[in-house]
Amino acid sequence: MIELYLSLLMTGVACFLLHFGAQYRVASLLQRNHPREWQIIAEAEGRPTNLMRTWMRLQLALRSPVLPALEDSAITRWRLAWRYSLWAAWLCWFGALGIQLNAR
């Protein structure tokens, strides 16, 4: 039982890391392959935005149907990894929490 508990915890951590890594990968692919679309995310009113605002605008782009419309398979794959890895992480952590509660 302890192996399952630790496996769920570690898988949850790995999924959280994948979630944040996928955001970085989507941003780098946009910068390299679609600079005009990246400019929309990274600039507001013709001026570069700060890091926090760029991150917030990237979150909006990841949730919108704009990125699949680019028809870039690599971006679509990383966007799906970003979308579902967070759900998988929470499921693993809640599973580990359930095991911990049942062990008492």
MDAnalysis code that builds the backbone (N, CA, C; Angstrom):
import MDAnalysis as mda
import numpy as np

u = mda.Universe.empty(312, n_residues=104, atom_resindex=np.repeat(np.arange(104), 3), trajectory=True)
u.add_TopologyAttr("name", ["N", "CA", "C"] * 104)
u.add_TopologyAttr("resid", np.arange(1, 105))
u.add_TopologyAttr("resname", ["MET", "ILE", "GLU", "LEU", "TYR", "LEU", "SER", "LEU", "LEU", "MET", "THR", "GLY", "VAL", "ALA", "CYS", "PHE", "LEU", "LEU", "HIS", "PHE", "GLY", "ALA", "GLN", "TYR", "ARG", "VAL", "ALA", "SER", "LEU", "LEU", "GLN", "ARG", "ASN", "HIS", "PRO", "ARG", "GLU", "TRP", "GLN", "ILE", "ILE", "ALA", "GLU", "ALA", "GLU", "GLY", "ARG", "PRO", "THR", "ASN", "LEU", "MET", "ARG", "THR", "TRP", "MET", "ARG", "LEU", "GLN", "LEU", "ALA", "LEU", "ARG", "SER", "PRO", "VAL", "LEU", "PRO", "ALA", "LEU", "GLU", "ASP", "SER", "ALA", "ILE", "THR", "ARG", "TRP", "ARG", "LEU", "ALA", "TRP", "ARG", "TYR", "SER", "LEU", "TRP", "ALA", "ALA", "TRP", "LEU", "CYS", "TRP", "PHE", "GLY", "ALA", "LEU", "GLY", "ILE", "GLN", "LEU", "ASN", "ALA", "ARG"])
u.atoms.positions = np.array([
    [0.820, -1.197, 0.000],
    [0.000, 0.000, 0.000],
    [0.863, 1.260, 0.000],
    [1.991, 1.186, 0.697],
    [2.866, 2.355, 0.753],
    [3.484, 2.647, -0.609],
    [3.706, 1.580, -1.414],
    [4.263, 1.783, -2.750],
    [3.284, 2.540, -3.643],
    [2.013, 2.177, -3.527],
    [0.979, 2.873, -4.307],
    [0.877, 4.325, -3.878],
    [0.913, 4.560, -2.580],
    [0.842, 5.922, -2.044],
    [1.994, 6.770, -2.577],
    [3.209, 6.263, -2.478],
    [4.373, 7.017, -2.954],
    [4.353, 7.181, -4.464],
    [3.886, 6.173, -5.163],
    [3.784, 6.275, -6.620],
    [2.805, 7.371, -7.025],
    [1.665, 7.428, -6.343],
    [0.687, 8.475, -6.641],
    [1.246, 9.861, -6.347],
    [1.956, 9.994, -5.233],
    [2.550, 11.297, -4.914],
    [3.567, 11.719, -5.968],
    [4.441, 10.805, -6.349],
    [5.485, 11.138, -7.320],
    [4.902, 11.391, -8.717],
    [3.888, 10.626, -9.074],
    [3.228, 10.853, -10.359],
    [2.536, 12.213, -10.361],
    [1.942, 12.580, -9.242],
    [1.325, 13.904, -9.131],
    [2.337, 15.019, -9.297],
    [3.493, 14.877, -8.678],
    [4.551, 15.882, -8.818],
    [5.009, 15.952, -10.270],
    [5.198, 14.793, -10.897],
    [5.635, 14.766, -12.294],
    [4.603, 15.433, -13.208],
    [3.322, 15.216, -12.942],
    [2.276, 15.844, -13.758],
    [2.239, 17.358, -13.557],
    [2.449, 17.822, -12.325],
    [2.517, 19.263, -12.094],
    [3.703, 19.868, -12.845],
    [4.834, 19.204, -12.816],
    [6.001, 19.694, -13.542],
    [5.750, 19.703, -15.047],
    [5.081, 18.669, -15.537],
    [4.723, 18.630, -16.955],
    [3.794, 19.780, -17.309],
    [2.873, 20.095, -16.436],
    [1.940, 21.199, -16.680],
    [2.693, 22.517, -16.885],
    [3.638, 22.799, -16.028],
    [4.388, 24.054, -16.164],
    [5.407, 23.990, -17.293],
    [5.987, 22.832, -17.521],
    [6.917, 22.679, -18.636],
    [6.225, 22.817, -19.983],
    [4.983, 22.349, -20.069],
    [4.234, 22.464, -21.318],
    [3.933, 23.924, -21.648],
    [3.673, 24.732, -20.631],
    [3.461, 26.165, -20.884],
    [4.705, 26.793, -21.483],
    [5.846, 26.460, -20.897],
    [7.115, 26.992, -21.402],
    [7.354, 26.533, -22.840],
    [7.062, 25.266, -23.117],
    [7.298, 24.725, -24.455],
    [6.375, 25.379, -25.480],
    [5.112, 25.593, -25.139],
    [4.189, 26.273, -26.052],
    [4.687, 27.692, -26.329],
    [5.122, 28.379, -25.285],
    [5.627, 29.753, -25.468],
    [6.851, 29.762, -26.380],
    [7.763, 28.829, -26.183],
    [8.970, 28.825, -27.022],
    [8.640, 28.449, -28.464],
    [7.696, 27.531, -28.669],
    [7.297, 27.192, -30.038],
    [6.598, 28.364, -30.717],
    [5.782, 29.084, -29.966],
    [5.135, 30.271, -30.537],
    [6.161, 31.331, -30.907],
    [7.123, 31.559, -30.031],
    [8.152, 32.563, -30.322],
    [8.931, 32.205, -31.571],
    [9.253, 30.932, -31.725],
    [10.088, 30.514, -32.846],
    [9.302, 30.356, -34.144],
    [8.142, 29.705, -34.097],
    [7.414, 29.358, -35.320],
    [6.318, 30.346, -35.710],
    [5.798, 31.085, -34.744],
    [4.692, 32.011, -35.007],
    [4.968, 33.343, -34.292],
    [5.971, 34.090, -34.750],
    [6.342, 35.322, -34.022],
    [5.243, 36.392, -34.007],
    [4.418, 36.454, -35.043],
    [3.348, 37.464, -35.035],
    [2.302, 37.145, -33.981],
    [1.969, 35.863, -33.827],
    [1.004, 35.472, -32.803],
    [1.594, 35.640, -31.407],
    [2.874, 35.366, -31.268],
    [3.528, 35.563, -29.975],
    [3.556, 37.041, -29.609],
    [3.717, 37.883, -30.608],
    [3.746, 39.332, -30.362],
    [2.428, 39.804, -29.761],
    [1.321, 39.188, -30.161],
    [0.016, 39.532, -29.593],
    [-0.018, 39.211, -28.097],
    [0.637, 38.114, -27.708],
    [0.668, 37.712, -26.299],
    [1.647, 38.566, -25.514],
    [2.807, 38.829, -26.084],
    [3.898, 39.473, -25.345],
    [3.868, 40.990, -25.382],
    [3.009, 41.575, -26.186],
    [2.956, 43.033, -26.267],
    [1.524, 43.518, -26.088],
    [1.415, 44.685, -25.479],
    [0.119, 45.345, -25.334],
    [0.298, 46.797, -25.765],
    [-0.520, 47.210, -26.690],
    [-0.466, 48.581, -27.206],
    [0.916, 48.928, -27.750],
    [1.547, 47.962, -28.402],
    [2.833, 48.208, -29.035],
    [4.033, 48.182, -28.106],
    [3.825, 47.940, -26.819],
    [4.933, 47.896, -25.863],
    [5.000, 46.519, -25.234],
    [6.211, 46.047, -24.946],
    [6.326, 44.738, -24.278],
    [5.677, 44.772, -22.899],
    [5.046, 43.655, -22.542],
    [4.413, 43.559, -21.231],
    [5.411, 42.986, -20.222],
    [5.063, 43.095, -18.958],
    [5.934, 42.492, -17.940],
    [5.702, 40.983, -17.905],
    [6.515, 40.282, -17.139],
    [6.480, 38.820, -17.110],
    [5.131, 38.286, -16.645],
    [4.573, 38.876, -15.621],
    [3.295, 38.405, -15.077],
    [2.165, 38.588, -16.086],
    [2.139, 39.720, -16.746],
    [1.083, 39.978, -17.732],
    [1.234, 39.064, -18.948],
    [2.472, 38.811, -19.353],
    [2.702, 37.878, -20.454],
    [2.212, 36.487, -20.076],
    [2.498, 36.058, -18.838],
    [2.044, 34.753, -18.382],
    [0.518, 34.680, -18.375],
    [-0.134, 35.739, -17.911],
    [-1.600, 35.766, -17.872],
    [-2.189, 35.717, -19.282],
    [-1.568, 36.438, -20.201],
    [-2.057, 36.430, -21.578],
    [-1.818, 35.071, -22.239],
    [-0.715, 34.414, -21.873],
    [-0.466, 33.070, -22.384],
    [-1.523, 32.104, -21.862],
    [-1.935, 32.249, -20.599],
    [-2.986, 31.396, -20.046],
    [-4.283, 31.559, -20.834],
    [-4.611, 32.793, -21.176],
    [-5.822, 33.038, -21.973],
    [-5.705, 32.403, -23.355],
    [-4.524, 32.499, -23.952],
    [-4.321, 31.898, -25.274],
    [-4.410, 30.378, -25.207],
    [-3.877, 29.785, -24.134],
    [-3.935, 28.336, -23.994],
    [-5.375, 27.844, -23.836],
    [-6.225, 28.640, -23.235],
    [-7.618, 28.248, -23.030],
    [-8.498, 28.557, -24.238],
    [-8.034, 29.398, -25.133],
    [-8.851, 29.827, -26.263],
    [-8.704, 28.864, -27.448],
    [-9.589, 28.971, -28.426],
    [-9.468, 28.126, -29.618],
    [-8.462, 28.664, -30.640],
    [-7.712, 29.686, -30.290],
    [-6.774, 30.302, -31.228],
    [-5.597, 29.375, -31.540],
    [-5.025, 28.745, -30.538],
    [-3.844, 27.910, -30.770],
    [-4.144, 26.707, -31.662],
    [-5.250, 25.978, -31.479],
    [-5.527, 24.901, -32.434],
    [-5.750, 25.418, -33.858],
    [-6.217, 26.650, -33.989],
    [-6.437, 27.221, -35.319],
    [-5.129, 27.446, -36.074],
    [-3.997, 27.467, -35.369],
    [-2.707, 27.620, -36.041],
    [-2.327, 26.363, -36.829],
    [-2.971, 25.245, -36.503],
    [-2.716, 23.954, -37.145],
    [-1.244, 23.553, -37.052],
    [-0.664, 23.796, -35.895],
    [0.706, 23.378, -35.598],
    [0.602, 22.180, -34.657],
    [0.985, 21.013, -35.140],
    [0.777, 19.792, -34.355],
    [1.589, 19.787, -33.065],
    [2.783, 20.361, -33.076],
    [3.600, 20.390, -31.856],
    [2.944, 21.269, -30.787],
    [2.448, 22.408, -31.177],
    [1.778, 23.300, -30.222],
    [0.504, 22.640, -29.699],
    [-0.241, 21.994, -30.583],
    [-1.464, 21.317, -30.164],
    [-1.158, 20.200, -29.171],
    [-0.100, 19.424, -29.416],
    [0.287, 18.350, -28.500],
    [0.661, 18.897, -27.128],
    [1.485, 19.944, -27.095],
    [1.905, 20.524, -25.814],
    [0.737, 21.209, -25.114],
    [-0.182, 21.790, -25.877],
    [-1.370, 22.397, -25.273],
    [-2.223, 21.328, -24.602],
    [-2.378, 20.179, -25.242],
    [-3.134, 19.080, -24.633],
    [-2.419, 18.548, -23.391],
    [-1.100, 18.474, -23.442],
    [-0.341, 18.055, -22.251],
    [-0.560, 19.053, -21.124],
    [-0.556, 20.349, -21.456],
    [-0.802, 21.387, -20.459],
    [-2.200, 21.232, -19.859],
    [-3.160, 20.964, -20.706],
    [-4.553, 20.910, -20.267],
    [-4.838, 19.714, -19.353],
    [-4.355, 18.529, -19.726],
    [-4.740, 17.324, -19.007],
    [-3.775, 16.923, -17.898],
    [-2.556, 17.423, -17.920],
    [-1.606, 17.037, -16.879],
    [-2.007, 17.587, -15.511],
    [-2.621, 18.741, -15.468],
    [-3.067, 19.295, -14.190],
    [-4.181, 18.438, -13.578],
    [-5.114, 17.978, -14.418],
    [-6.176, 17.097, -13.932],
    [-5.591, 15.793, -13.405],
    [-4.631, 15.246, -14.148],
    [-4.002, 13.989, -13.709],
    [-3.263, 14.180, -12.394],
    [-2.592, 15.322, -12.248],
    [-1.860, 15.597, -11.007],
    [-2.807, 15.643, -9.815],
    [-3.911, 16.356, -9.959],
    [-4.853, 16.449, -8.845],
    [-5.489, 15.099, -8.532],
    [-5.787, 14.314, -9.558],
    [-6.349, 12.983, -9.310],
    [-5.362, 12.104, -8.533],
    [-4.093, 12.172, -8.915],
    [-3.074, 11.390, -8.196],
    [-2.972, 11.847, -6.744],
    [-2.955, 13.149, -6.525],
    [-2.815, 13.650, -5.163],
    [-4.043, 13.333, -4.314],
    [-5.229, 13.428, -4.896],
    [-6.428, 13.057, -4.138],
    [-6.454, 11.561, -3.859],
    [-5.980, 10.746, -4.805],
    [-5.867, 9.310, -4.563],
    [-4.914, 9.018, -3.421],
    [-3.773, 9.717, -3.392],
    [-2.814, 9.542, -2.296],
    [-3.418, 9.995, -0.972],
    [-4.180, 11.064, -1.007],
    [-4.846, 11.540, 0.210],
    [-5.872, 10.515, 0.702],
    [-6.608, 9.913, -0.226],
    [-7.564, 8.879, 0.156],
    [-6.891, 7.673, 0.786],
    [-5.749, 7.277, 0.236],
    [-4.992, 6.169, 0.834],
    [-4.517, 6.542, 2.228],
    [-4.044, 7.768, 2.389],
    [-3.561, 8.217, 3.696],
    [-4.689, 8.228, 4.719],
    [-5.870, 8.678, 4.317],
    [-7.006, 8.723, 5.241],
    [-7.484, 7.328, 5.613],
    [-7.437, 6.395, 4.656],
    [-7.865, 5.012, 4.945],
    [-6.858, 4.275, 5.821],
    [-5.630, 4.696, 5.808],
    [-4.590, 4.008, 6.586],
    [-4.701, 4.308, 8.078],
    [-5.419, 5.327, 8.435],
    [-5.523, 5.707, 9.843],
    [-6.459, 4.867, 10.578],
])
